[in-house]
Amino acid sequence: MLGCDKTITLVHTAYDSAADTDITTETVLAGVSWYAQNRAAVDSTGLHSARVYKCRIPAAVWGDAALPVPGDTIRCGTVSAAVLDVHDNRGKANGHIYVEAS
């Protein structure tokens, strides 16, 4: 996969009912593709814009870790964004995990 030269940190928070507390885990992944895209839409209330971050994590980099879920945080450099959607494309040619965040 081309352009896989970034390092990201995936932050996942889950509730531990036995300990009645939140547990945060951080996974650092090197060799991923990361880029930003500006989105805009117009409706009756005016112009709305957002920056969407797209990350492709090759299957070889991902290994067998648990998939991120919406609400997790993904960081690349000084950018931190909430995961919106996750696509598991590991069973296809050039298998990868595709994450969208904002």
N, CA, C and O atoms as CSV, one atom per row, in Angstrom:
chain,resi,resn,atom,element,x,y,z
A,1,MET,N,N,0.847,-1.169,0.000
A,1,MET,CA,C,0.000,0.000,0.000
A,1,MET,C,C,0.896,1.236,0.000
A,1,MET,O,O,1.831,1.328,0.795
A,2,LEU,N,N,0.615,2.171,-0.878
A,2,LEU,CA,C,1.431,3.365,-1.023
A,2,LEU,C,C,1.153,4.393,0.074
A,2,LEU,O,O,0.048,4.451,0.613
A,3,GLY,N,N,2.148,5.190,0.394
A,3,GLY,CA,C,1.975,6.290,1.329
A,3,GLY,C,C,1.837,5.902,2.782
A,3,GLY,O,O,1.344,6.692,3.586
A,4,CYS,N,N,2.255,4.721,3.130
A,4,CYS,CA,C,2.131,4.259,4.521
A,4,CYS,C,C,3.392,4.643,5.293
A,4,CYS,O,O,4.241,3.803,5.589
A,5,ASP,N,N,3.489,5.929,5.611
A,5,ASP,CA,C,4.692,6.433,6.262
A,5,ASP,C,C,4.407,7.190,7.559
A,5,ASP,O,O,5.273,7.912,8.054
A,6,LYS,N,N,3.216,7.035,8.109
A,6,LYS,CA,C,2.831,7.745,9.331
A,6,LYS,C,C,2.736,6.788,10.514
A,6,LYS,O,O,2.590,5.577,10.349
A,7,THR,N,N,2.823,7.366,11.711
A,7,THR,CA,C,2.622,6.626,12.954
A,7,THR,C,C,1.424,7.230,13.662
A,7,THR,O,O,1.338,8.446,13.827
A,8,ILE,N,N,0.495,6.371,14.081
A,8,ILE,CA,C,-0.705,6.834,14.781
A,8,ILE,C,C,-0.801,6.156,16.139
A,8,ILE,O,O,-0.164,5.134,16.394
A,9,THR,N,N,-1.609,6.751,16.998
A,9,THR,CA,C,-1.949,6.140,18.279
A,9,THR,C,C,-3.462,6.018,18.338
A,9,THR,O,O,-4.178,7.003,18.159
A,10,LEU,N,N,-3.947,4.812,18.589
A,10,LEU,CA,C,-5.372,4.549,18.737
A,10,LEU,C,C,-5.663,4.433,20.228
A,10,LEU,O,O,-5.049,3.625,20.924
A,11,VAL,N,N,-6.603,5.243,20.717
A,11,VAL,CA,C,-6.958,5.245,22.137
A,11,VAL,C,C,-8.367,4.686,22.277
A,11,VAL,O,O,-9.322,5.230,21.723
A,12,HIS,N,N,-8.484,3.588,23.028
A,12,HIS,CA,C,-9.773,2.924,23.234
A,12,HIS,C,C,-10.102,2.948,24.723
A,12,HIS,O,O,-9.283,2.567,25.559
A,13,THR,N,N,-11.314,3.401,25.042
A,13,THR,CA,C,-11.769,3.410,26.432
A,13,THR,C,C,-12.949,2.470,26.560
A,13,THR,O,O,-13.912,2.547,25.798
A,14,ALA,N,N,-12.858,1.574,27.543
A,14,ALA,CA,C,-13.926,0.612,27.789
A,14,ALA,C,C,-14.253,0.607,29.279
A,14,ALA,O,O,-13.406,0.944,30.107
A,15,TYR,N,N,-15.468,0.228,29.613
A,15,TYR,CA,C,-15.904,0.181,31.003
A,15,TYR,C,C,-15.659,-1.207,31.567
A,15,TYR,O,O,-16.052,-2.210,30.972
A,16,ASP,N,N,-15.006,-1.256,32.719
A,16,ASP,CA,C,-14.765,-2.506,33.446
A,16,ASP,C,C,-15.775,-2.571,34.584
A,16,ASP,O,O,-15.606,-1.912,35.610
A,17,SER,N,N,-16.826,-3.368,34.400
A,17,SER,CA,C,-17.896,-3.413,35.395
A,17,SER,C,C,-17.431,-4.035,36.714
A,17,SER,O,O,-17.933,-3.668,37.776
A,18,ALA,N,N,-16.488,-4.962,36.661
A,18,ALA,CA,C,-15.995,-5.581,37.899
A,18,ALA,C,C,-15.272,-4.565,38.774
A,18,ALA,O,O,-15.404,-4.585,39.997
A,19,ALA,N,N,-14.517,-3.689,38.151
A,19,ALA,CA,C,-13.776,-2.672,38.908
A,19,ALA,C,C,-14.539,-1.350,38.976
A,19,ALA,O,O,-14.106,-0.421,39.657
A,20,ASP,N,N,-15.684,-1.258,38.268
A,20,ASP,CA,C,-16.496,-0.047,38.216
A,20,ASP,C,C,-15.669,1.176,37.820
A,20,ASP,O,O,-15.720,2.224,38.465
A,21,THR,N,N,-14.903,1.007,36.733
A,21,THR,CA,C,-14.055,2.098,36.256
A,21,THR,C,C,-13.835,1.972,34.754
A,21,THR,O,O,-14.055,0.911,34.169
A,22,ASP,N,N,-13.403,3.052,34.145
A,22,ASP,CA,C,-13.038,3.031,32.731
A,22,ASP,C,C,-11.580,2.606,32.595
A,22,ASP,O,O,-10.731,2.993,33.397
A,23,ILE,N,N,-11.308,1.815,31.582
A,23,ILE,CA,C,-9.946,1.380,31.293
A,23,ILE,C,C,-9.581,1.905,29.906
A,23,ILE,O,O,-10.308,1.687,28.937
A,24,THR,N,N,-8.454,2.593,29.824
A,24,THR,CA,C,-7.990,3.151,28.558
A,24,THR,C,C,-6.768,2.391,28.081
A,24,THR,O,O,-5.815,2.182,28.833
A,25,THR,N,N,-6.808,1.977,26.810
A,25,THR,CA,C,-5.648,1.321,26.209
A,25,THR,C,C,-5.204,2.130,25.004
A,25,THR,O,O,-6.028,2.678,24.272
A,26,GLU,N,N,-3.904,2.201,24.807
A,26,GLU,CA,C,-3.341,2.914,23.662
A,26,GLU,C,C,-2.530,1.931,22.829
A,26,GLU,O,O,-1.722,1.165,23.353
A,27,THR,N,N,-2.763,1.970,21.520
A,27,THR,CA,C,-2.041,1.120,20.579
A,27,THR,C,C,-1.333,2.018,19.576
A,27,THR,O,O,-1.972,2.823,18.899
A,28,VAL,N,N,-0.009,1.880,19.479
A,28,VAL,CA,C,0.774,2.668,18.526
A,28,VAL,C,C,1.010,1.809,17.288
A,28,VAL,O,O,1.470,0.671,17.387
A,29,LEU,N,N,0.688,2.370,16.121
A,29,LEU,CA,C,0.834,1.654,14.853
A,29,LEU,C,C,1.679,2.488,13.897
A,29,LEU,O,O,1.318,3.616,13.563
A,30,ALA,N,N,2.793,1.934,13.463
A,30,ALA,CA,C,3.679,2.617,12.514
A,30,ALA,C,C,3.499,1.998,11.134
A,30,ALA,O,O,3.295,0.791,11.009
A,31,GLY,N,N,3.576,2.832,10.096
A,31,GLY,CA,C,3.450,2.352,8.723
A,31,GLY,C,C,2.038,2.391,8.202
A,31,GLY,O,O,1.591,1.462,7.529
A,32,VAL,N,N,1.316,3.484,8.515
A,32,VAL,CA,C,-0.062,3.632,8.059
A,32,VAL,C,C,-0.182,4.838,7.129
A,32,VAL,O,O,0.709,5.686,7.083
A,33,SER,N,N,-1.280,4.907,6.395
A,33,SER,CA,C,-1.593,6.040,5.526
A,33,SER,C,C,-2.572,6.950,6.263
A,33,SER,O,O,-3.548,6.472,6.841
A,34,TRP,N,N,-2.314,8.270,6.245
A,34,TRP,CA,C,-3.154,9.236,6.966
A,34,TRP,C,C,-3.269,10.500,6.125
A,34,TRP,O,O,-2.255,11.047,5.691
A,35,TYR,N,N,-4.477,10.966,5.893
A,35,TYR,CA,C,-4.647,12.246,5.213
A,35,TYR,C,C,-5.960,12.882,5.636
A,35,TYR,O,O,-6.845,12.216,6.171
A,36,ALA,N,N,-6.073,14.189,5.386
A,36,ALA,CA,C,-7.264,14.938,5.760
A,36,ALA,C,C,-8.010,15.373,4.511
A,36,ALA,O,O,-7.415,15.574,3.453
A,37,GLN,N,N,-9.313,15.514,4.648
A,37,GLN,CA,C,-10.149,15.979,3.551
A,37,GLN,C,C,-11.195,16.933,4.122
A,37,GLN,O,O,-11.857,16.614,5.110
A,38,ASN,N,N,-11.342,18.097,3.504
A,38,ASN,CA,C,-12.350,19.058,3.933
A,38,ASN,C,C,-13.687,18.713,3.293
A,38,ASN,O,O,-13.756,18.429,2.097
A,39,ARG,N,N,-14.743,18.738,4.093
A,39,ARG,CA,C,-16.092,18.470,3.605
A,39,ARG,C,C,-16.970,19.682,3.876
A,39,ARG,O,O,-16.810,20.350,4.898
A,40,ALA,N,N,-17.888,19.967,2.978
A,40,ALA,CA,C,-18.812,21.080,3.156
A,40,ALA,C,C,-20.190,20.682,2.650
A,40,ALA,O,O,-20.327,19.905,1.706
A,41,ALA,N,N,-21.205,21.234,3.303
A,41,ALA,CA,C,-22.590,20.994,2.895
A,41,ALA,C,C,-23.396,22.247,3.197
A,41,ALA,O,O,-23.107,22.971,4.150
A,42,VAL,N,N,-24.404,22.492,2.381
A,42,VAL,CA,C,-25.281,23.633,2.575
A,42,VAL,C,C,-26.686,23.116,2.819
A,42,VAL,O,O,-27.177,22.243,2.103
A,43,ASP,N,N,-27.331,23.675,3.851
A,43,ASP,CA,C,-28.742,23.359,4.081
A,43,ASP,C,C,-29.476,24.644,4.454
A,43,ASP,O,O,-28.943,25.736,4.259
A,44,SER,N,N,-30.662,24.532,4.975
A,44,SER,CA,C,-31.476,25.717,5.265
A,44,SER,C,C,-30.875,26.592,6.364
A,44,SER,O,O,-31.261,27.754,6.496
A,45,THR,N,N,-29.941,26.065,7.153
A,45,THR,CA,C,-29.322,26.859,8.221
A,45,THR,C,C,-27.993,27.460,7.796
A,45,THR,O,O,-27.370,28.188,8.569
A,46,GLY,N,N,-27.548,27.167,6.582
A,46,GLY,CA,C,-26.314,27.766,6.082
A,46,GLY,C,C,-25.259,26.747,5.696
A,46,GLY,O,O,-25.553,25.573,5.470
A,47,LEU,N,N,-24.029,27.221,5.627
A,47,LEU,CA,C,-22.886,26.392,5.223
A,47,LEU,C,C,-22.288,25.708,6.442
A,47,LEU,O,O,-22.062,26.344,7.472
A,48,HIS,N,N,-22.033,24.411,6.322
A,48,HIS,CA,C,-21.417,23.633,7.389
A,48,HIS,C,C,-20.172,22.967,6.817
A,48,HIS,O,O,-20.199,22.423,5.713
A,49,SER,N,N,-19.084,23.014,7.576
A,49,SER,CA,C,-17.865,22.380,7.089
A,49,SER,C,C,-17.237,21.544,8.194
A,49,SER,O,O,-17.470,21.777,9.380
A,50,ALA,N,N,-16.447,20.581,7.787
A,50,ALA,CA,C,-15.751,19.714,8.733
A,50,ALA,C,C,-14.518,19.150,8.048
A,50,ALA,O,O,-14.461,19.058,6.822
A,51,ARG,N,N,-13.553,18.780,8.837
A,51,ARG,CA,C,-12.374,18.111,8.320
A,51,ARG,C,C,-12.487,16.638,8.712
A,51,ARG,O,O,-12.667,16.308,9.884
A,52,VAL,N,N,-12.379,15.769,7.724
A,52,VAL,CA,C,-12.458,14.324,7.947
A,52,VAL,C,C,-11.072,13.746,7.731
A,52,VAL,O,O,-10.423,14.020,6.722
A,53,TYR,N,N,-10.625,12.944,8.689
A,53,TYR,CA,C,-9.327,12.285,8.587
A,53,TYR,C,C,-9.553,10.844,8.172
A,53,TYR,O,O,-10.434,10.157,8.689
A,54,LYS,N,N,-8.739,10.407,7.231
A,54,LYS,CA,C,-8.860,9.043,6.702
A,54,LYS,C,C,-7.555,8.309,6.938
A,54,LYS,O,O,-6.476,8.807,6.619
A,55,CYS,N,N,-7.670,7.131,7.495
A,55,CYS,CA,C,-6.490,6.349,7.847
A,55,CYS,C,C,-6.655,4.928,7.328
A,55,CYS,O,O,-7.673,4.280,7.570
A,56,ARG,N,N,-5.650,4.457,6.620
A,56,ARG,CA,C,-5.630,3.064,6.158
A,56,ARG,C,C,-4.482,2.357,6.861
A,56,ARG,O,O,-3.330,2.786,6.796
A,57,ILE,N,N,-4.819,1.271,7.530
A,57,ILE,CA,C,-3.843,0.508,8.298
A,57,ILE,C,C,-3.685,-0.850,7.625
A,57,ILE,O,O,-4.611,-1.661,7.662
A,58,PRO,N,N,-2.522,-1.120,7.004
A,58,PRO,CA,C,-2.326,-2.413,6.350
A,58,PRO,C,C,-2.524,-3.569,7.329
A,58,PRO,O,O,-2.200,-3.456,8.511
A,59,ALA,N,N,-3.058,-4.678,6.825
A,59,ALA,CA,C,-3.326,-5.839,7.671
A,59,ALA,C,C,-2.072,-6.310,8.384
A,59,ALA,O,O,-2.147,-6.734,9.537
A,60,ALA,N,N,-0.922,-6.247,7.728
A,60,ALA,CA,C,0.325,-6.690,8.346
A,60,ALA,C,C,0.701,-5.808,9.539
A,60,ALA,O,O,1.301,-6.289,10.500
A,61,VAL,N,N,0.356,-4.530,9.481
A,61,VAL,CA,C,0.634,-3.614,10.588
A,61,VAL,C,C,-0.365,-3.844,11.714
A,61,VAL,O,O,-0.006,-3.780,12.890
A,62,TRP,N,N,-1.621,-4.112,11.354
A,62,TRP,CA,C,-2.673,-4.261,12.354
A,62,TRP,C,C,-2.483,-5.511,13.193
A,62,TRP,O,O,-2.690,-5.475,14.406
A,63,GLY,N,N,-2.102,-6.596,12.583
A,63,GLY,CA,C,-1.964,-7.846,13.334
A,63,GLY,C,C,-3.321,-8.375,13.757
A,63,GLY,O,O,-4.266,-8.369,12.968
A,64,ASP,N,N,-3.427,-8.837,15.007
A,64,ASP,CA,C,-4.688,-9.424,15.478
A,64,ASP,C,C,-5.323,-8.603,16.595
A,64,ASP,O,O,-6.113,-9.131,17.378
A,65,ALA,N,N,-4.986,-7.319,16.675
A,65,ALA,CA,C,-5.575,-6.453,17.696
A,65,ALA,C,C,-7.067,-6.252,17.423
A,65,ALA,O,O,-7.531,-6.441,16.299
A,66,ALA,N,N,-7.812,-5.866,18.462
A,66,ALA,CA,C,-9.240,-5.601,18.317
A,66,ALA,C,C,-9.446,-4.361,17.449
A,66,ALA,O,O,-8.662,-3.414,17.505
A,67,LEU,N,N,-10.501,-4.380,16.655
A,67,LEU,CA,C,-10.804,-3.241,15.785
A,67,LEU,C,C,-11.213,-2.021,16.607
A,67,LEU,O,O,-11.820,-2.160,17.669
A,68,PRO,N,N,-10.878,-0.815,16.114
A,68,PRO,CA,C,-11.379,0.384,16.772
A,68,PRO,C,C,-12.893,0.467,16.588
A,68,PRO,O,O,-13.453,-0.159,15.688
A,69,VAL,N,N,-13.535,1.231,17.433
A,69,VAL,CA,C,-14.990,1.412,17.344
A,69,VAL,C,C,-15.297,2.910,17.337
A,69,VAL,O,O,-14.499,3.704,17.835
A,70,PRO,N,N,-16.446,3.305,16.779
A,70,PRO,CA,C,-16.817,4.720,16.822
A,70,PRO,C,C,-16.775,5.233,18.264
A,70,PRO,O,O,-17.264,4.587,19.190
A,71,GLY,N,N,-16.183,6.396,18.418
A,71,GLY,CA,C,-16.013,6.978,19.743
A,71,GLY,C,C,-14.582,6.874,20.245
A,71,GLY,O,O,-14.169,7.655,21.102
A,72,ASP,N,N,-13.812,5.911,19.718
A,72,ASP,CA,C,-12.396,5.840,20.060
A,72,ASP,C,C,-11.708,7.092,19.530
A,72,ASP,O,O,-12.278,7.820,18.716
A,73,THR,N,N,-10.500,7.341,19.983
A,73,THR,CA,C,-9.726,8.487,19.516
A,73,THR,C,C,-8.533,7.994,18.742
A,73,THR,O,O,-7.905,7.003,19.113
A,74,ILE,N,N,-8.217,8.689,17.657
A,74,ILE,CA,C,-7.045,8.367,16.854
A,74,ILE,C,C,-6.192,9.637,16.776
A,74,ILE,O,O,-6.706,10.727,16.525
A,75,ARG,N,N,-4.873,9.477,16.997
A,75,ARG,CA,C,-3.966,10.625,16.981
A,75,ARG,C,C,-2.858,10.389,15.976
A,75,ARG,O,O,-2.325,9.287,15.848
A,76,CYS,N,N,-2.525,11.466,15.260
A,76,CYS,CA,C,-1.392,11.447,14.341
A,76,CYS,C,C,-0.707,12.799,14.481
A,76,CYS,O,O,-1.265,13.826,14.094
A,77,GLY,N,N,0.504,12.800,15.037
A,77,GLY,CA,C,1.190,14.061,15.296
A,77,GLY,C,C,0.400,14.883,16.300
A,77,GLY,O,O,0.091,14.404,17.391
A,78,THR,N,N,0.070,16.119,15.938
A,78,THR,CA,C,-0.672,16.995,16.841
A,78,THR,C,C,-2.184,16.920,16.635
A,78,THR,O,O,-2.937,17.609,17.323
A,79,VAL,N,N,-2.630,16.091,15.697
A,79,VAL,CA,C,-4.062,15.970,15.394
A,79,VAL,C,C,-4.668,14.831,16.199
A,79,VAL,O,O,-4.136,13.722,16.230
A,80,SER,N,N,-5.787,15.120,16.848
A,80,SER,CA,C,-6.537,14.114,17.596
A,80,SER,C,C,-7.976,14.172,17.100
A,80,SER,O,O,-8.564,15.252,17.044
A,81,ALA,N,N,-8.553,13.022,16.737
A,81,ALA,CA,C,-9.902,12.996,16.161
A,81,ALA,C,C,-10.675,11.783,16.678
A,81,ALA,O,O,-10.093,10.746,16.996
A,82,ALA,N,N,-11.993,11.935,16.753
A,82,ALA,CA,C,-12.870,10.851,17.184
A,82,ALA,C,C,-13.177,9.940,16.001
A,82,ALA,O,O,-13.480,10.415,14.906
A,83,VAL,N,N,-13.099,8.640,16.225
A,83,VAL,CA,C,-13.406,7.655,15.186
A,83,VAL,C,C,-14.905,7.712,14.884
A,83,VAL,O,O,-15.738,7.630,15.787
A,84,LEU,N,N,-15.232,7.854,13.595
A,84,LEU,CA,C,-16.625,7.887,13.150
A,84,LEU,C,C,-17.078,6.558,12.573
A,84,LEU,O,O,-18.204,6.121,12.812
A,85,ASP,N,N,-16.192,5.911,11.808
A,85,ASP,CA,C,-16.563,4.669,11.123
A,85,ASP,C,C,-15.317,3.826,10.876
A,85,ASP,O,O,-14.218,4.358,10.723
A,86,VAL,N,N,-15.498,2.520,10.839
A,86,VAL,CA,C,-14.399,1.577,10.628
A,86,VAL,C,C,-14.836,0.556,9.587
A,86,VAL,O,O,-15.929,-0.002,9.674
A,87,HIS,N,N,-13.971,0.315,8.597
A,87,HIS,CA,C,-14.244,-0.668,7.553
A,87,HIS,C,C,-13.138,-1.715,7.589
A,87,HIS,O,O,-11.957,-1.379,7.498
A,88,ASP,N,N,-13.515,-2.970,7.722
A,88,ASP,CA,C,-12.550,-4.069,7.766
A,88,ASP,C,C,-12.407,-4.645,6.362
A,88,ASP,O,O,-13.267,-5.396,5.901
A,89,ASN,N,N,-11.322,-4.293,5.691
A,89,ASN,CA,C,-11.053,-4.762,4.331
A,89,ASN,C,C,-9.883,-5.739,4.300
A,89,ASN,O,O,-9.167,-5.820,3.301
A,90,ARG,N,N,-9.686,-6.471,5.374
A,90,ARG,CA,C,-8.532,-7.374,5.445
A,90,ARG,C,C,-8.665,-8.581,4.529
A,90,ARG,O,O,-7.651,-9.184,4.178
A,91,GLY,N,N,-9.859,-8.952,4.132
A,91,GLY,CA,C,-10.045,-10.123,3.287
A,91,GLY,C,C,-9.939,-9.826,1.800
A,91,GLY,O,O,-10.216,-10.704,0.982
A,92,LYS,N,N,-9.551,-8.626,1.430
A,92,LYS,CA,C,-9.479,-8.229,0.026
A,92,LYS,C,C,-8.024,-8.049,-0.395
A,92,LYS,O,O,-7.113,-8.132,0.428
A,93,ALA,N,N,-7.821,-7.803,-1.689
A,93,ALA,CA,C,-6.466,-7.517,-2.181
A,93,ALA,C,C,-5.952,-6.287,-1.446
A,93,ALA,O,O,-6.711,-5.346,-1.213
A,94,ASN,N,N,-4.676,-6.280,-1.080
A,94,ASN,CA,C,-4.098,-5.190,-0.289
A,94,ASN,C,C,-4.927,-4.947,0.976
A,94,ASN,O,O,-5.312,-3.816,1.275
A,95,GLY,N,N,-5.191,-6.017,1.701
A,95,GLY,CA,C,-6.042,-5.963,2.885
A,95,GLY,C,C,-5.624,-4.879,3.869
A,95,GLY,O,O,-4.437,-4.656,4.105
A,96,HIS,N,N,-6.635,-4.203,4.443
A,96,HIS,CA,C,-6.360,-3.108,5.371
A,96,HIS,C,C,-7.603,-2.808,6.204
A,96,HIS,O,O,-8.706,-3.265,5.906
A,97,ILE,N,N,-7.383,-2.024,7.256
A,97,ILE,CA,C,-8.460,-1.463,8.057
A,97,ILE,C,C,-8.564,0.000,7.641
A,97,ILE,O,O,-7.555,0.704,7.613
A,98,TYR,N,N,-9.762,0.466,7.318
A,98,TYR,CA,C,-9.980,1.854,6.903
A,98,TYR,C,C,-10.771,2.555,7.994
A,98,TYR,O,O,-11.867,2.121,8.348
A,99,VAL,N,N,-10.216,3.647,8.534
A,99,VAL,CA,C,-10.839,4.367,9.631
A,99,VAL,C,C,-11.113,5.804,9.191
A,99,VAL,O,O,-10.242,6.466,8.628
A,100,GLU,N,N,-12.342,6.283,9.454
A,100,GLU,CA,C,-12.683,7.683,9.225
A,100,GLU,C,C,-12.894,8.337,10.583
A,100,GLU,O,O,-13.538,7.772,11.467
A,101,ALA,N,N,-12.335,9.545,10.734
A,101,ALA,CA,C,-12.445,10.253,12.013
A,101,ALA,C,C,-12.642,11.740,11.768
A,101,ALA,O,O,-12.354,12.244,10.683
A,102,SER,N,N,-13.131,12.430,12.774
A,102,SER,CA,C,-13.326,13.871,12.649
A,102,SER,C,C,-13.179,14.512,14.007
A,102,SER,O,O,-13.306,15.730,14.132
